[in-house]
Amino acid sequence: MRIDDFSLAFNCPGCPSWGTAIVNQDTKKVHLIKKDVASNIVIGMMHKCVTLNTHDFSLPIGKGSRIYYGNTGFDEATSEPMLVSVFDKVFINGIQIPASFVMTIIRDKAEAHKGRLQIKYTPKLKYGAISNEDFFREAIKCLHLSEETPWVIYDIDIAGQEELHFKALIGSDVKDLEHQMRNLPQIEDVEVADHTDILSTPIEPTDETTELDSREYAYMAAIKTKPFLILGGFSGTGKSLLVKSLAFTTCPCDGVLNTSETSPGNYLLVSVKPNWHDATDITGFRSSVNRNYYVTDFMRFLVKAKLHPNVPFFVCLDEMNLAPVEEYFADFLSVIESRKRKKDGTIVTDAIVPASVFNDKDYADDFDVFLKIGLKPINEVKDITEFTAKVKESDSDESEFFEQSWLVEELKRDGLTIPQNVIIIGTVNMDDTTNSFSRKVIDRAMTFETIVGTFDSSYFDSDVTLGYVKNYRKGELFISDEVRATEMMEDGRFTLSDEEKNRIIGFINDINSDMEGTPFKISYRILNETILLYRAKQKIVELMGEEEENDGVEINTDLNSIFDDVLMQKVLPRIEGDFEKCDKCLVKLGDRAERMEWKQSSEKIEFMIKRFGKDHSGFTSFWN
């Protein structure tokens, strides 16, 4: 499990902290060990614990070597040792080090970190005659390092409650080491998935049901059209919260997905970092150092979604344009266009992680990857090394060792694909710190803008507490079930009258006529999604029955309102530039929107034209 970056580093600038905090599952901080994945470490440490005698135990408290507590005891007003463990079998990158290692868990009692638990592994740790300094001296010899070589331990694990395993990166210089660290996944890597749920209990629903407003019904229809949304708006308008609320609304209270009070099991928050320039933080990578494949939370989330195919699974790409989307999300942008509906009604995609990752026998972890990705073995795994060796020596296929044997077979055959029930929603802020979108991204998403209106006294009466609901929304209300409009109509799953066909074709042609001579003209993709959106709204009304009346919301399925939606979600977000480039087409589109009574589009176009300013020197775009 990943520990805090450079918290166990040697010959590197800065002062290592020599420890990592254990925090709640829902923290946004990336490198802190979370409680659910720390359980493997804690259980192993309990198995190897020794008698806590402060006269035999020495530990520095604080960063670096600023504060020490030796054999005179601990200052209980500042910190308190909870557990001390000594490991005799210790490995770094698979190489056994002929020395013992001391590790401890302490509880901070200082006011700033009151109650915080930390796993400490400082070189200054001692227990009797056992010293971690001696261990690291032996490690340098076994790894054939010089005294000046920069290196860092970034991952710890305990196998079979006996063996302590470290993973390390070794640099030719500090710059090289920092580059290797940057290329590690920023999403926490769990080497062995924790299937015991020792810290999880089902959370009872707080309400009977959740009422949806007209905005959320619009999101529902867009998601059912295509499961990739972009939510734009000022910071603080509740974009990320909205995604989580949709997850709560659709999460079944089954004792499996409803085990966190603050984050349902069908929700994943991915905080985008400015230094993301490739897909490794999303889809993992093969390390050039130890040849292991590093699995990400996103990959595990896709696997979990496959195990609950009737539940919508929401991925919130928070501040997705902090990094260039076309770079780190390129694989997804391609895969989303590979969606295909099979005869049985399921929608499949190309692999976002290739099948070779799950088949390559040249790598030591070709079997471990199934454990890392969250699949549950048939029998309890007590010793990973022994269990892996047993599987590799067996004549049986790996799938026979897992409860989800069908999924092992699928991963080996098809790779990791995007499940039909996974919905990607990216939140964006448009300011000087973010990147703009190319039309490639806009074309592949359904786009919305969140706007905060005028506040009034009703703000204090509103209840925005999120929680599980007894009567959660049906998954089929959100899960996309069609891809190609022509195929859908040819197979008789939806029909258009001749008049409707002519109106839709006329709409597309009229929009392109208004944008003649610009790079903003639209194509088949938007024609296809116009029909799918039209059908999605009708399908939602059909599935809801009388429920939309209970919410007090009218779902407008009129074709003219669909044109207004398409203009807002698909066309106007494509338009940006100066007066000369955009004014003529915006004026034409604005006139058409006013004639056709496309209210939301008309207001947005007026806003976009005003951005040029009276002297026409300004720059316009869809985003506020």
C-alpha positions as CSV (number, residue, x, y, z in Angstrom):
1,M,0.0,0.0,0.0
2,R,1.3,3.4,-0.9
3,I,2.8,5.4,1.9
4,D,3.3,9.2,2.0
5,D,5.6,10.4,-0.9
6,F,9.3,10.6,0.2
7,S,8.3,9.8,3.8
8,L,10.9,7.0,3.7
9,A,13.6,8.5,1.5
10,F,17.4,8.6,1.5
11,N,19.9,11.1,0.1
12,C,17.0,13.3,-1.1
13,P,16.4,17.0,-0.4
14,G,14.0,17.8,2.3
15,C,13.2,16.3,5.7
16,P,11.3,12.9,5.6
17,S,8.3,12.5,7.9
18,W,9.2,8.9,8.5
19,G,5.5,8.0,8.8
20,T,2.0,8.0,7.2
21,A,-1.3,8.8,8.8
22,I,-4.2,6.4,8.8
23,V,-7.3,8.4,7.8
24,N,-10.9,8.0,7.0
25,Q,-11.9,6.5,3.6
26,D,-13.4,9.7,2.2
27,T,-10.4,12.0,2.6
28,K,-9.5,13.9,-0.6
29,K,-5.8,13.6,0.3
30,V,-4.1,11.1,-1.9
31,H,-1.2,9.5,-0.3
32,L,-2.5,8.9,3.2
33,I,-3.2,5.2,4.0
34,K,-6.9,4.8,4.3
35,K,-8.5,2.7,7.0
36,D,-10.0,0.1,4.8
37,V,-6.6,-0.7,3.1
38,A,-4.5,-0.2,6.2
39,S,-6.3,-3.2,7.8
40,N,-3.9,-5.7,6.2
41,I,-0.9,-3.8,7.7
42,V,-2.5,-3.5,11.1
43,I,-3.5,-7.2,11.3
44,G,0.1,-8.2,10.3
45,M,1.6,-5.8,12.9
46,M,-0.7,-7.3,15.6
47,H,0.6,-10.7,14.7
48,K,4.2,-9.6,15.0
49,C,3.7,-7.3,18.0
50,V,6.1,-7.2,21.0
51,T,5.8,-6.2,24.6
52,L,5.6,-2.4,24.8
53,N,8.3,-1.5,27.2
54,T,9.4,2.1,26.9
55,H,12.8,1.2,28.5
56,D,13.5,-1.0,25.5
57,F,11.8,1.2,22.9
58,S,13.1,4.3,21.3
59,L,11.2,6.5,18.7
60,P,11.7,10.0,17.4
61,I,8.5,12.0,17.3
62,G,8.0,14.7,14.6
63,K,9.6,15.2,11.3
64,G,13.2,14.3,10.6
65,S,15.2,14.0,13.8
66,R,14.1,17.2,15.6
67,I,12.5,15.6,18.6
68,Y,13.5,12.3,20.3
69,Y,12.1,10.2,23.0
70,G,14.5,7.5,24.2
71,N,14.4,5.0,27.0
72,T,13.1,7.6,29.5
73,G,9.6,7.1,28.2
74,F,7.0,9.0,26.2
75,D,5.5,12.4,26.7
76,E,1.9,11.3,26.9
77,A,0.7,14.8,26.3
78,T,2.1,14.7,22.8
79,S,1.9,11.2,21.6
80,E,1.2,7.6,22.6
81,P,2.6,4.4,21.2
82,M,-0.3,1.9,20.5
83,L,1.5,-1.0,18.9
84,V,5.2,-2.0,18.3
85,S,6.1,-4.8,15.9
86,V,9.3,-6.5,15.0
87,F,9.6,-8.3,11.6
88,D,12.4,-10.9,11.0
89,K,11.6,-11.6,7.4
90,V,11.9,-8.3,5.5
91,F,12.2,-7.8,1.7
92,I,12.9,-4.9,-0.6
93,N,11.9,-5.3,-4.2
94,G,11.8,-9.1,-3.5
95,I,15.3,-9.2,-2.1
96,Q,15.5,-10.5,1.5
97,I,17.5,-8.3,3.9
98,P,19.4,-10.2,6.6
99,A,18.2,-7.9,9.5
100,S,15.1,-7.3,11.5
101,F,12.8,-4.2,11.2
102,V,10.8,-2.3,13.8
103,M,7.5,-0.6,13.0
104,T,5.0,1.1,15.3
105,I,1.6,2.8,15.4
106,I,1.3,5.9,17.5
107,R,-1.6,8.1,18.4
108,D,-1.0,11.9,18.2
109,K,-2.3,13.8,21.2
110,A,-1.3,17.3,20.3
111,E,-4.2,19.6,19.7
112,A,-3.5,20.1,16.0
113,H,-3.7,16.3,15.2
114,K,-5.6,15.0,18.2
115,G,-6.5,11.4,17.9
116,R,-4.6,10.8,14.6
117,L,-3.0,7.4,14.1
118,Q,0.3,7.1,12.3
119,I,2.3,4.2,11.1
120,K,6.0,5.1,11.8
121,Y,9.0,3.4,10.2
122,T,11.9,5.8,10.9
123,P,15.5,4.6,10.7
124,K,15.9,5.8,14.3
125,L,13.4,3.2,15.6
126,K,14.9,0.8,18.1
127,Y,13.6,-2.1,20.2
128,G,16.2,-3.5,22.5
129,A,19.2,-4.5,20.4
130,I,17.2,-4.2,17.1
131,S,17.8,-1.0,15.2
132,N,16.4,0.1,11.9
133,E,19.6,1.9,11.2
134,D,21.3,-1.5,11.1
135,F,18.6,-2.7,8.8
136,F,19.1,0.1,6.3
137,R,22.9,-0.4,6.4
138,E,22.3,-4.1,5.3
139,A,19.8,-3.0,2.7
140,I,22.3,-0.7,1.0
141,K,24.7,-3.7,0.7
142,C,22.0,-6.1,-0.6
143,L,20.7,-3.6,-3.1
144,H,24.3,-2.7,-4.2
145,L,23.9,1.0,-3.5
146,S,26.5,3.5,-2.6
147,E,26.2,5.7,0.4
148,E,25.2,8.6,-1.8
149,T,22.6,6.9,-4.0
150,P,19.2,8.5,-3.8
151,W,16.4,6.0,-3.2
152,V,12.9,5.9,-1.7
153,I,10.6,3.3,-0.3
154,Y,7.0,4.1,-1.5
155,D,5.0,1.0,-0.7
156,I,4.7,-1.4,2.2
157,D,2.8,-4.7,2.5
158,I,2.7,-7.6,4.9
159,A,2.3,-11.1,3.4
160,G,0.9,-14.0,5.4
161,Q,1.2,-11.9,8.6
162,E,4.9,-12.8,8.7
163,E,6.8,-11.1,5.8
164,L,7.3,-7.4,5.5
165,H,7.7,-6.3,1.9
166,F,8.9,-2.9,0.8
167,K,8.9,-1.5,-2.8
168,A,11.6,1.0,-3.6
169,L,12.6,3.2,-6.5
170,I,16.3,3.8,-7.0
171,G,17.5,6.9,-9.0
172,S,20.7,7.6,-10.8
173,D,20.4,11.1,-9.3
174,V,17.7,13.0,-7.4
175,K,16.1,14.4,-10.6
176,D,15.8,10.8,-12.0
177,L,14.2,9.6,-8.7
178,E,11.7,12.5,-8.7
179,H,10.8,11.7,-12.3
180,Q,10.1,8.0,-11.3
181,M,8.0,9.1,-8.4
182,R,5.9,11.4,-10.6
183,N,5.2,8.5,-13.0
184,L,3.8,6.4,-10.2
185,P,-0.1,6.5,-10.1
186,Q,-1.4,9.3,-7.9
187,I,-4.4,7.1,-7.1
188,E,-3.7,4.9,-4.1
189,D,-2.5,1.4,-5.1
190,V,-3.8,-1.5,-3.0
191,E,-1.6,-4.5,-3.7
192,V,-4.1,-7.0,-2.2
193,A,-7.7,-6.0,-2.2
194,D,-9.3,-6.1,1.3
195,H,-12.3,-8.3,1.1
196,T,-12.9,-8.7,4.8
197,D,-14.8,-5.4,5.2
198,I,-13.8,-5.4,8.9
199,L,-14.5,-1.7,9.2
200,S,-17.7,-1.6,7.1
201,T,-21.3,-1.9,8.3
202,P,-24.4,-1.1,6.3
203,I,-25.8,2.4,6.7
204,E,-29.5,2.7,7.2
205,P,-31.4,4.9,4.7
206,T,-32.3,8.3,6.0
207,D,-35.4,8.9,3.7
208,E,-38.0,7.0,1.9
209,T,-37.1,8.5,-1.5
210,T,-35.4,11.5,-3.1
211,E,-37.3,14.1,-5.1
212,L,-35.5,15.1,-8.3
213,D,-35.9,18.6,-9.9
214,S,-36.1,19.5,-13.5
215,R,-32.3,20.0,-13.8
216,E,-31.7,16.4,-12.5
217,Y,-34.2,15.0,-14.9
218,A,-32.3,16.7,-17.7
219,Y,-29.1,15.1,-16.5
220,M,-30.8,11.7,-16.4
221,A,-31.9,12.0,-20.0
222,A,-28.5,13.1,-21.1
223,I,-26.8,10.2,-19.2
224,K,-29.2,7.8,-20.8
225,T,-28.3,9.3,-24.2
226,K,-24.5,9.0,-23.6
227,P,-22.8,8.2,-20.3
228,F,-20.2,11.1,-20.5
229,L,-21.2,14.5,-19.1
230,I,-19.3,17.8,-18.5
231,L,-20.6,20.1,-15.8
232,G,-19.2,23.6,-16.1
233,G,-19.6,26.6,-13.8
234,F,-18.0,28.7,-11.2
235,S,-16.2,27.1,-8.3
236,G,-18.6,26.4,-5.4
237,T,-21.7,25.8,-7.5
238,G,-22.1,22.3,-6.2
239,K,-20.9,20.3,-9.3
240,S,-19.2,17.5,-7.5
241,L,-21.9,17.4,-4.8
242,L,-24.5,16.9,-7.6
243,V,-22.6,13.8,-8.9
244,K,-22.5,12.3,-5.4
245,S,-26.2,13.1,-4.9
246,L,-27.1,11.1,-8.1
247,A,-25.0,8.2,-6.7
248,F,-26.8,8.3,-3.4
249,T,-30.2,8.4,-5.2
250,T,-29.4,5.2,-7.2
251,C,-27.5,3.2,-4.6
252,P,-29.3,0.1,-3.3
253,C,-29.3,-0.5,0.5
254,D,-28.0,-4.0,0.0
255,G,-25.4,-4.1,2.8
256,V,-22.6,-4.1,0.1
257,L,-22.7,-0.7,-1.5
258,N,-24.1,1.3,1.4
259,T,-21.3,0.9,3.9
260,S,-20.0,4.5,4.0
261,E,-21.9,7.4,5.5
262,T,-20.4,10.0,3.2
263,S,-19.7,8.1,0.0
264,P,-21.9,5.5,-1.6
265,G,-20.2,2.4,-3.1
266,N,-21.3,3.4,-6.6
267,Y,-19.4,6.7,-6.5
268,L,-15.7,7.4,-7.2
269,L,-14.0,10.8,-6.9
270,V,-11.0,11.2,-9.1
271,S,-9.2,14.5,-8.3
272,V,-7.3,15.5,-11.5
273,K,-3.8,16.8,-11.0
274,P,-2.1,19.5,-13.2
275,N,0.8,17.2,-14.0
276,W,-1.3,14.5,-15.7
277,H,-0.1,14.1,-19.3
278,D,-0.8,10.5,-20.0
279,A,-3.3,7.8,-18.9
280,T,-1.2,6.1,-16.2
281,D,-3.1,7.8,-13.4
282,I,-6.3,6.5,-14.8
283,T,-5.5,3.1,-16.2
284,G,-2.3,2.2,-14.4
285,F,1.1,1.2,-15.9
286,R,3.8,-1.4,-15.9
287,S,6.7,-0.4,-13.7
288,S,10.1,-0.3,-15.5
289,V,11.8,-1.0,-12.1
290,N,10.0,-4.1,-10.6
291,R,7.9,-5.0,-13.7
292,N,4.7,-5.1,-11.7
293,Y,1.5,-3.6,-13.0
294,Y,0.1,-0.8,-10.9
295,V,-3.7,-0.9,-10.6
296,T,-5.7,2.3,-10.0
297,D,-8.9,3.0,-8.1
298,F,-10.5,3.7,-11.5
299,M,-9.7,0.2,-12.7
300,R,-11.0,-1.4,-9.5
301,F,-14.2,0.8,-9.8
302,L,-14.8,-0.6,-13.3
303,V,-14.5,-4.1,-12.0
304,K,-16.9,-3.4,-9.1
305,A,-19.4,-2.0,-11.6
306,K,-19.2,-5.2,-13.6
307,L,-20.3,-7.0,-10.4
308,H,-23.4,-4.8,-10.0
309,P,-24.6,-4.4,-13.7
310,N,-28.0,-3.0,-12.7
311,V,-26.7,-0.2,-10.6
312,P,-25.4,3.1,-12.1
313,F,-21.8,3.7,-11.1
314,F,-20.7,7.4,-11.1
315,V,-17.1,8.6,-11.7
316,C,-16.6,12.2,-10.8
317,L,-13.6,13.6,-12.6
318,D,-13.1,16.6,-10.3
319,E,-11.7,19.7,-12.0
320,M,-11.0,17.6,-15.1
321,N,-9.5,20.4,-17.1
322,L,-6.7,21.2,-14.6
323,A,-4.7,18.9,-17.0
324,P,-5.1,18.6,-20.8
325,V,-8.1,16.2,-21.1
326,E,-6.9,15.1,-24.6
327,E,-3.7,13.8,-23.0
328,Y,-4.6,11.9,-19.8
329,F,-8.1,10.9,-21.0
330,A,-7.3,10.1,-24.6
331,D,-7.9,6.4,-24.2
332,F,-11.3,6.9,-22.8
333,L,-12.3,9.4,-25.5
334,S,-11.5,6.7,-28.0
335,V,-13.1,3.9,-26.2
336,I,-16.4,5.8,-25.6
337,E,-16.8,5.9,-29.4
338,S,-16.3,2.2,-29.7
339,R,-19.6,1.4,-27.8
340,K,-21.7,-1.2,-29.5
341,R,-25.0,-2.8,-28.7
342,K,-25.1,-6.5,-28.7
343,K,-28.2,-8.6,-29.6
344,D,-28.9,-9.3,-26.0
345,G,-29.2,-5.5,-25.3
346,T,-25.9,-5.1,-23.5
347,I,-23.4,-2.4,-24.6
348,V,-19.8,-3.3,-24.9
349,T,-16.6,-1.3,-25.7
350,D,-13.0,-1.8,-26.7
351,A,-10.6,-2.4,-23.9
352,I,-9.3,0.6,-21.9
353,V,-6.7,-1.7,-20.3
354,P,-5.5,-4.4,-22.8
355,A,-5.9,-8.1,-22.3
356,S,-2.1,-8.5,-22.4
357,V,-2.0,-7.0,-18.9
358,F,-4.0,-10.1,-17.6
359,N,-2.2,-12.7,-19.8
360,D,1.5,-11.8,-19.8
361,K,3.4,-14.7,-18.3
362,D,6.7,-12.9,-18.6
363,Y,5.9,-10.8,-15.5
364,A,6.0,-11.8,-11.9
365,D,2.6,-10.4,-11.0
366,D,0.6,-11.7,-13.9
367,F,-1.6,-13.5,-11.4
368,D,-1.4,-10.9,-8.6
369,V,-3.1,-8.4,-10.9
370,F,-6.5,-10.2,-10.4
371,L,-6.1,-9.7,-6.6
372,K,-5.1,-6.1,-7.0
373,I,-8.1,-5.3,-9.1
374,G,-10.5,-6.5,-6.5
375,L,-11.5,-10.0,-7.4
376,K,-12.2,-12.4,-4.5
377,P,-10.4,-15.7,-4.2
378,I,-12.5,-18.8,-3.4
379,N,-10.4,-19.4,-0.3
380,E,-8.9,-16.9,2.2
381,V,-5.5,-15.8,1.1
382,K,-3.1,-16.0,4.1
383,D,0.2,-16.0,2.2
384,I,0.2,-14.2,-1.1
385,T,3.6,-15.5,-2.2
386,E,2.7,-19.1,-1.5
387,F,-0.8,-18.8,-3.0
388,T,0.5,-17.2,-6.2
389,A,3.1,-19.9,-6.6
390,K,0.4,-22.6,-6.1
391,V,-1.8,-21.1,-8.8
392,K,1.1,-20.8,-11.3
393,E,2.1,-24.4,-10.7
394,S,-1.4,-25.6,-11.1
395,D,-2.7,-27.1,-14.4
396,S,-6.0,-25.3,-13.7
397,D,-6.9,-21.9,-15.2
398,E,-6.5,-18.9,-12.9
399,S,-10.3,-18.3,-13.1
400,E,-11.0,-21.5,-11.0
401,F,-9.3,-19.8,-8.0
402,F,-11.8,-16.9,-7.9
403,E,-15.4,-16.5,-7.0
404,Q,-15.9,-14.4,-10.1
405,S,-14.4,-16.9,-12.5
406,W,-16.4,-15.5,-15.4
407,L,-14.8,-12.1,-14.9
408,V,-11.3,-13.5,-14.9
409,E,-12.0,-15.2,-18.2
410,E,-13.4,-11.9,-19.6
411,L,-10.4,-9.9,-18.5
412,K,-8.0,-12.4,-20.1
413,R,-10.1,-12.5,-23.3
414,D,-11.3,-8.9,-23.8
415,G,-9.2,-6.8,-21.4
416,L,-10.8,-4.3,-19.0
417,T,-13.7,-2.6,-20.8
418,I,-16.0,0.2,-19.8
419,P,-19.2,-1.4,-18.3
420,Q,-22.5,-0.2,-19.6
421,N,-23.5,1.1,-16.1
422,V,-20.5,3.4,-15.6
423,I,-21.2,7.1,-16.0
424,I,-18.3,9.6,-16.3
425,I,-19.1,13.1,-15.2
426,G,-16.3,15.7,-15.3
427,T,-16.6,19.0,-13.4
428,V,-14.8,22.0,-14.9
429,N,-14.0,25.6,-13.9
430,M,-13.0,27.9,-16.7
431,D,-10.4,30.3,-15.5
432,D,-6.7,31.2,-16.0
433,T,-5.6,28.0,-14.1
434,T,-7.3,25.5,-16.3
435,N,-7.1,24.2,-19.9
436,S,-9.8,24.8,-22.6
437,F,-11.5,21.9,-24.3
438,S,-11.0,20.9,-27.9
439,R,-14.0,20.1,-30.0
440,K,-13.0,16.5,-29.9
441,V,-13.9,16.4,-26.2
442,I,-17.0,18.5,-26.6
443,D,-18.3,16.3,-29.4
444,R,-18.0,13.2,-27.2
445,A,-19.8,14.6,-24.1
446,M,-23.2,16.0,-23.1
447,T,-22.4,19.5,-21.7
448,F,-24.2,21.4,-18.9
449,E,-23.6,24.6,-17.0
450,T,-24.4,25.0,-13.3
451,I,-25.6,28.5,-12.4
452,V,-26.3,29.9,-8.9
453,G,-29.3,32.2,-8.9
454,T,-30.2,34.9,-6.4
455,F,-30.3,33.8,-2.8
456,D,-33.4,34.3,-0.7
457,S,-34.6,33.2,2.7
458,S,-35.6,29.8,1.4
459,Y,-31.9,28.9,1.4
460,F,-32.0,28.5,5.2
461,D,-35.0,26.1,4.9
462,S,-33.4,23.8,2.4
463,D,-32.0,20.4,3.5
464,V,-28.9,19.4,1.4
465,T,-27.8,16.5,3.5
466,L,-27.0,13.5,1.3
467,G,-27.9,10.0,2.3
468,Y,-29.2,6.7,1.2
469,V,-32.9,6.3,0.4
470,K,-35.1,3.3,0.9
471,N,-36.8,3.6,-2.5
472,Y,-33.7,4.3,-4.6
473,R,-34.1,5.2,-8.3
474,K,-34.2,2.4,-10.8
475,G,-30.8,1.8,-12.6
476,E,-32.5,1.6,-16.0
477,L,-33.5,5.3,-15.6
478,F,-29.8,6.2,-16.0
479,I,-28.1,3.3,-17.7
480,S,-27.6,3.9,-21.4
481,D,-29.2,1.2,-23.5
482,E,-28.9,2.5,-27.1
483,V,-25.9,3.6,-29.2
484,R,-27.0,3.9,-32.9
485,A,-30.3,5.6,-33.7
486,T,-30.5,4.0,-37.1
487,E,-30.0,0.5,-35.7
488,M,-32.5,1.2,-33.0
489,M,-35.2,2.2,-35.5
490,E,-34.4,-0.6,-37.9
491,D,-34.9,-3.2,-35.2
492,G,-38.2,-1.6,-34.2
493,R,-37.2,-0.4,-30.7
494,F,-38.2,3.1,-31.5
495,T,-40.0,4.8,-34.4
496,L,-40.2,8.3,-35.8
497,S,-43.0,9.6,-38.0
498,D,-42.1,11.0,-41.4
499,E,-42.8,14.5,-39.9
500,E,-40.4,13.9,-37.0
501,K,-37.7,12.7,-39.3
502,N,-38.1,15.7,-41.5
503,R,-38.0,18.1,-38.5
504,I,-34.9,16.5,-37.1
505,I,-33.0,16.5,-40.4
506,G,-34.2,20.1,-41.0
507,F,-32.9,21.1,-37.5
508,I,-29.4,19.8,-38.2
509,N,-29.3,21.3,-41.7
510,D,-30.6,24.7,-40.4
511,I,-27.9,24.8,-37.7
512,N,-25.2,24.0,-40.2
513,S,-26.5,26.7,-42.5
514,D,-26.3,29.3,-39.7
515,M,-22.7,28.2,-39.1
516,E,-21.6,28.1,-42.7
517,G,-18.0,29.3,-43.2
518,T,-17.1,28.5,-39.6
519,P,-15.2,25.5,-38.0
520,F,-18.2,24.8,-35.8
521,K,-20.5,22.9,-38.1
522,I,-22.0,19.7,-36.8
523,S,-22.1,16.1,-38.1
524,Y,-23.7,12.7,-37.9
525,R,-22.8,12.3,-34.2
526,I,-25.1,15.1,-33.2
527,L,-27.9,13.9,-35.4
528,N,-27.6,10.5,-33.8
529,E,-27.6,11.9,-30.3
530,T,-30.6,14.2,-31.0
531,I,-32.7,11.1,-31.8
532,L,-31.3,9.2,-28.8
533,L,-32.1,12.1,-26.5
534,Y,-35.6,12.3,-27.9
535,R,-36.1,8.6,-27.2
536,A,-34.4,8.8,-23.8
537,K,-36.9,11.3,-22.5
538,Q,-39.8,9.3,-23.7
539,K,-38.3,6.1,-22.1
540,I,-37.8,7.9,-18.8
541,V,-41.5,9.0,-18.7
542,E,-42.5,5.4,-19.5
543,L,-40.3,3.9,-16.7
544,M,-41.2,6.5,-14.2
545,G,-45.0,5.9,-14.5
546,E,-46.6,8.2,-12.0
547,E,-43.4,9.1,-10.2
548,E,-42.7,12.3,-12.1
549,E,-46.0,13.6,-10.9
550,N,-45.0,12.9,-7.3
551,D,-41.8,15.0,-7.9
552,G,-43.9,17.8,-9.3
553,V,-41.8,17.9,-12.4
554,E,-43.0,17.8,-15.9
555,I,-40.6,16.0,-18.3
556,N,-41.0,17.8,-21.6
557,T,-40.7,15.3,-24.4
558,D,-41.8,17.8,-27.2
559,L,-39.4,17.7,-30.1
560,N,-38.9,21.4,-30.1
561,S,-37.6,21.3,-26.5
562,I,-35.2,18.6,-27.6
563,F,-33.8,21.0,-30.2
564,D,-33.3,23.5,-27.4
565,D,-31.5,20.9,-25.3
566,V,-29.2,19.8,-28.2
567,L,-28.3,23.4,-29.0
568,M,-27.3,24.0,-25.4
569,Q,-25.6,20.7,-24.7
570,K,-23.9,19.9,-28.1
571,V,-23.7,23.0,-30.4
572,L,-23.1,26.2,-28.4
573,P,-20.2,24.6,-26.3
574,R,-18.3,24.2,-29.6
575,I,-18.4,27.9,-30.4
576,E,-15.5,30.1,-29.1
577,G,-13.4,32.9,-30.6
578,D,-13.3,36.5,-31.4
579,F,-15.9,38.8,-33.0
580,E,-14.9,38.1,-36.6
581,K,-14.9,34.3,-36.1
582,C,-18.2,33.9,-34.2
583,D,-20.5,36.9,-34.4
584,K,-22.3,36.1,-37.7
585,C,-23.2,32.5,-36.7
586,L,-24.2,33.6,-33.2
587,V,-26.5,36.2,-34.5
588,K,-28.1,33.8,-36.9
589,L,-28.5,31.1,-34.2
590,G,-29.9,33.7,-31.8
591,D,-32.5,34.8,-34.3
592,R,-33.5,31.2,-34.9
593,A,-33.6,30.4,-31.2
594,E,-35.9,33.4,-30.6
595,R,-38.3,32.4,-33.5
596,M,-38.4,28.8,-32.3
597,E,-38.8,29.8,-28.7
598,W,-35.7,27.9,-27.6
599,K,-35.6,29.9,-24.3
600,Q,-32.4,28.5,-22.7
601,S,-30.4,28.7,-25.9
602,S,-31.7,32.2,-26.7
603,E,-30.5,33.5,-23.3
604,K,-27.1,31.8,-23.6
605,I,-26.5,33.2,-27.2
606,E,-27.4,36.7,-26.0
607,F,-24.8,36.2,-23.2
608,M,-22.2,35.0,-25.7
609,I,-22.7,38.0,-28.0
610,K,-22.4,40.5,-25.2
611,R,-19.0,39.1,-24.3
612,F,-17.6,40.8,-27.5
613,G,-18.1,44.2,-25.8
614,K,-19.2,47.4,-27.4
615,D,-15.9,47.7,-29.3
616,H,-16.1,44.1,-30.5
617,S,-12.6,43.4,-29.1
618,G,-13.7,40.7,-26.7
619,F,-13.5,36.9,-26.8
620,T,-16.5,34.7,-26.4
621,S,-17.2,31.1,-25.3
622,F,-20.0,29.1,-23.9
623,W,-18.6,29.1,-20.4
624,N,-19.2,31.7,-17.8
